[in-house]
Amino acid sequence: MGPRWFQTVEDIVKLLVKEEITPATAHPILFGVLPVVAMAGALTAALYVPLLGFAPALSFKGDLIVTLYLLSLLTMSIGMAGWNSTSRFTMMGATRALTQLFSYEAPFMLALLGPAVVAQSWQIGEIVARNQGPWLLLTQPFGFAVALIGLMGKLEMPPFDAPKAKTEIVAGALTEYSGRGLGLFHLGKEIELVVGLTLIAALYMGGIANPLEFFGKTLLLLVILSSLHAILTRLRIDQTVGLWWRYGAVVVLLQWLALIAWRGVSA
């Protein structure tokens, strides 16, 4: 049957009320601040995307760039947390997490900036408003695929879960975390999942028609991610780097060349 639908919420609540133990070798202030930074980054990013199909709470010129930066804070915080804990497991997990970040981040960002080129705007609200016609995933399929797979890398979902491989490095960079700190990291990942799916659905799947339809689009993306999570096996970190730089980066650059050519023809 599997876990109950609210099991994740229960687990996070339990972690938030448990005792938090700080390793003797870790910097205590940094150890406590990093989970808050990770959580704050994900929450702030949520303010700029149309959650559940409603208008973003905050919006300004260039907010797409800011949102993409905020979505990177979680992985950077996890990497710093691993190095701060100084355990061999946490340092190995941190190294893997940051190596993956430097591999998928550029293709992921370029993939999500593709719709901005079509809309001629860096503001999420304007991009969504100008892309109410045919779904951009039909005209930019490579960008859509790279964005969705890049989100899996950000969330360390299989096949990109080498940074937290239990059979090799326990819990990776978060091995020394417990209680509130671990709960905030996990909650930040769940929020980033929602924000990432919302952003991809808004940019690539016809914008916002009505909340119910938009929720259906987001749910469809979640089903796709869950299916890939179930059928794919873990890649080694060198395989992940090779995948992104040999294929992901090349594919998204070809997509950009096509966009530039289209802009030149239509100008």
WOBEL-V51682 format. One record per backbone hydrogen bond with DSSP energy under -0.5 kcal/mol. NH is the residue of the N-H (numbers start at 1). CO is the residue of the C=O. Records with the same first field share a line. If there is no record, write none. Layout:
# WOBEL-V51682
NH: CO, CO
This chain:
# WOBEL-V51682
7: 4
10: 6
11: 7
12: 8
13: 9
14: 10
15: 11
16: 12
17: 13
18: 14, 15
21: 19
22: 20
23: 21
26: 23
28: 26
31: 27
32: 28
33: 29
34: 30
36: 32
37: 33
38: 34
39: 35
40: 36
41: 37
42: 38
43: 39
44: 40
45: 41
46: 42
47: 43, 44
48: 45
49: 46
51: 49
53: 50
54: 51
57: 47
58: 47
63: 60
64: 122
65: 62
66: 62
67: 63
68: 64
69: 65
70: 66
71: 67
72: 68, 69
73: 69, 70
74: 70
76: 72
77: 73
78: 74
79: 75
80: 76
81: 77
82: 78
83: 79
84: 80
85: 81
86: 82
91: 87
92: 88
93: 89
94: 90
95: 91
96: 92
97: 93
98: 94
99: 95
100: 96
101: 97
102: 98
103: 99, 100
104: 100
105: 101
108: 104
109: 105
110: 106
111: 107
112: 108
113: 109
114: 110
117: 113, 114
118: 114
119: 115
120: 116
121: 116
124: 122
127: 123
128: 124
129: 125
130: 126
131: 127, 128
137: 204
138: 135
139: 135
140: 136
144: 140
145: 141
146: 142
147: 143
148: 144
149: 145
150: 146
151: 147
152: 148
153: 149
154: 150
155: 151
156: 153
157: 152
160: 157
164: 161
165: 162
166: 164
168: 165
169: 165
170: 166
172: 169
173: 163
174: 171
175: 172
177: 174
180: 18
181: 178
182: 178
183: 179
184: 180
185: 181
186: 182
187: 183
188: 184
189: 185
190: 186
191: 187
192: 188
193: 189
194: 190
195: 191
196: 192
197: 193
198: 194
199: 195
200: 196
201: 197
202: 198
203: 199
204: 200
205: 201
207: 201, 202
209: 207
214: 210
215: 211
216: 212
217: 213
218: 214
219: 215
220: 216
221: 217
222: 218
223: 219
224: 220
225: 221
226: 222
227: 223
228: 224
229: 225
230: 226
231: 227
232: 228
235: 159
240: 236
241: 237
242: 238
243: 239
244: 240
245: 241
246: 242
247: 243
248: 243
249: 244
251: 247
252: 248
253: 249
254: 250
255: 251
256: 252
257: 253
258: 254
259: 255
260: 256
261: 257
262: 258
263: 259
264: 260
265: 261
266: 262
267: 263
